[in-house]
């Protein structure tokens, strides 16, 4: 059986060549694990390939459900401990700041925040 190799296209776009052994017909779980571990890309949130010279996180627009829920909980904790009103969620500067911290974060509505609280 001929040995085949996978080449990471994300790394290749940055002029880095990473090859991984692969057998035709074998599972792609190793490649999926690599993409998640090295680039935070998962199969449930496919991304159109984009060429970037910067940090790979600059082109990621999706986050996992686990990460979304964790960020929502952190936001709620901040609002409660800092005695903020839920109106802060309407503040454009605050929303821009949250998106700059994590581009894929979907800022919860006031109703969702009330449910979490």
Residue pairs with C-beta under 8 A, 6 or more apart in sequence:
1 23
1 24
2 24
3 21
3 23
4 21
4 22
4 23
4 24
5 19
5 20
5 21
5 22
6 19
6 20
6 22
6 31
7 17
7 18
7 19
8 16
8 18
8 20
8 34
8 35
8 38
9 49
10 35
10 38
10 39
10 41
10 49
10 56
11 17
11 18
11 38
13 49
13 51
13 52
14 52
14 53
20 30
20 31
20 34
22 30
22 31
32 42
32 43
35 41
35 42
36 42
39 56
39 60
40 56
40 57
40 60
41 47
41 60
42 64
44 64
45 62
45 63
45 64
47 59
47 60
47 61
47 62
50 59
52 58
52 59
57 103
60 103
60 104
61 103
61 104
62 104
63 71
63 102
63 104
63 105
67 102
67 104
68 104
68 105
68 106
71 102
71 105
72 108
72 112
72 113
72 116
73 116
75 98
75 107
75 108
75 113
76 113
76 116
76 117
78 84
79 86
79 88
79 113
80 117
86 110
86 113
86 114
87 110
88 94
89 95
89 107
89 108
89 109
89 110
89 113
95 107
98 105
98 107
99 105
99 107
108 116
